[in-house]
């Protein structure tokens, strides 16, 4: 079993819809959770960063972490065509800069006008 | 915010030649840089961890002699694909974490095509 599981999609939604993206993980040592957005043939860009359990909101994006269930989510409100991209969850057991991230496969999202 | 500059963005080379990819942290010092490889519709696969002033740590299955990593300064790490073959064609991305920063910043990636 991979440490981080993420449904690759594709997920297609109409403009304005609420999008829910999810990842599960198996390593209970993970404490730092991130969501990245990756456009085609570009490097990933950091969207959200959370530590431990709880919610974090930034504009149209909300990240949730449930460590008891080993489940994290990213919600996108009022989705726009420009949100069409691949969304990768990532996590780490340490804040030490020497620790690499563990990535999910990424979910491909398409927001149609 | 932290910026990582990666060059070239795209390179086509002949089979048997070597290609060097550079990653620079522009506004922070990166003690550690990570090199990833990504195949189409696949996740990022960690290849190696590059530490300034010391040898890189390679993930299992990654050939050290094929993928040479140098991290001579706190702002520059290079990945050289030696004797490239068509199966080395992929998207290579570096990343680093700034001191005191949150999350990891990625370079824009290098699309390598070996013909």
Interface residues (C-beta under 8 A of the other chain):
Chain A: X6 X8 X34 X36 X41 X42 X43 X44 X45 X46 X49 X88 X90 X97 X98 X100 X101 X103 X104 X105 X106 X108
Chain B: X4 X6 X30 X31 X32 X34 X41 X42 X43 X44 X46 X49 X51 X91 X93 X95 X96 X97 X98 X99 X102 X103 X104 X105 X106 X107 X108 X109 X111
